[in-house]
Amino acid sequence: MTRSFLGWPAFPEAAEREVGNRQLRENVRRATRTIRGKRAVLAAERPDWEQLRDSAAAIKDRVLADLERYLLQVEEKVTAAGGTVHWARDAAEANRIVTDLVRATGEREIVKVKSMLTEEIGLDAALEAAGINARETDLAAAIVQLGDDLPSHVVVPALHRNRSEIRDIFAREMGRHGRPAPDGLTDDPAELAEAARLHLREKFLGAKVAVSGANFVVAETGTLVVVESEGNGRMCLTLADTLISVVGLEKTVPGWQDLEVFLQLLARNATGERMAPYTSTWTGTTDGDGPRDVHLVLVDNGRTRALADPVGRQALRCIRCGACMNTCPVYERTGGHAYGSVYPGPIGAILNPLLKGLDDAQTASLPYASTLCGACNEVCPVRIRFTDVLLDLRAQVADGGRHPVERAALNTVGAVMARPAVWKAAVKGAGLVGPLLPRRTALPGPLGGWTDNRALPEIPGESFRSWWKRNERAGRNGPDGRGGGGSRDERGGRDERGSRGGPGGRGGPDGRQAARNRGEHA
């Protein structure tokens, strides 16, 4: 795919456009609810589920705390096994390395197994500029590429498409890029899968160069791991002469015992399966078996920036399972494109600003793309506290002066609250004016961002302080000398007969009777 999210609008603008697409909302809602339900069943069948989550978070934190050592171990083991390791500081350097490696083979068409990192860095566009055609082979990624579309989910990139839309894409586009779709193709899933299989098989058998990502890199042996549902990845990993794997620094795990923990979590969270149908591992090169030339490109592209953030670094634990998206009420209504990145949903709302910085409107808007309901916290297999990171990023945005109207409003409120007399007058004035204000109103200029989608809360006619003082006064003059407040226990608290507002409470109609029942004079 050569389309990219470069120049994408900020989340509020993009989301407003996407929520108007009824078909998209229906597609996303159906898919996320199905996966969410399957995940819940399979998570519940594991009595050690919470312990697995604890272990996964601890393993990731151990790696992040000593990342340099583990990465150097990866380089040592991969090199010893016959592979070559390259280091890329950013997207431009990673694209240059991969492009040069492909050029050296003389090939002009390559195959890829889904890698979000290559989409993050815009590798397909860089290869196209160099005259190299990169064909996606993961089925969902192939659908996105054939449709000249963009991914909307980290596990199911074409989640926003239904079967009829996919049939139309296959019928229209397959013939332009290889074997055409069969005549009379319907939207039956088996027919669609067969059409994709026949189209992609030609690509696998003809390609001499493959590019992959990796779900994990095992430091103790230099082994790379790809987890998938279709087997297309394994075709890429074994048939090509040259294999180039482009992997983020954070994908490292210490050893095989650690990998076991993640394999038990990933498929359950990602697709609602106990294990993924295909888990492929490879270590360097082997004579007579698999690719003869193996490269590993380790990419930073903002990861050390995220690592330096004491709160945000936990986002680097992410194993790209997509569970946070499947449970997020915002993602369910907007889909993934509104986030302007290959990483949408809650993880995108924190990871994109951490990787890219908060220097532009697109990334600065993402920490606000959340209700802070915390549903993502509850399902994350590596216990990322999304709400903590979101709030911290919002504070950074505010401190950076990127929301001057909001900051000015908060400063004004803070100044008023710091002066008791001014605050008391403001509260009293709000109580008088509140009933006269409309619940829905559109304010002009920058304030419109607050009022466009918000209803004014009901303002009570009396403040809590006024209510408290009035009731305390009435209570002191109550029928039992304590406002009918009931008996007090040894700590001075009222019993249930004297609860405020209840029978026998302050000034309550049964106060005298309650006193008589205690043998007191009313």
Summary of the structure (lengths in Angstrom):
residues: 522
radius of gyration: 29.6
end to end distance: 83.8
largest distance: 103.3
contacts: 1698
relative contact order: 0.11
helix: 54%
strand: 10%
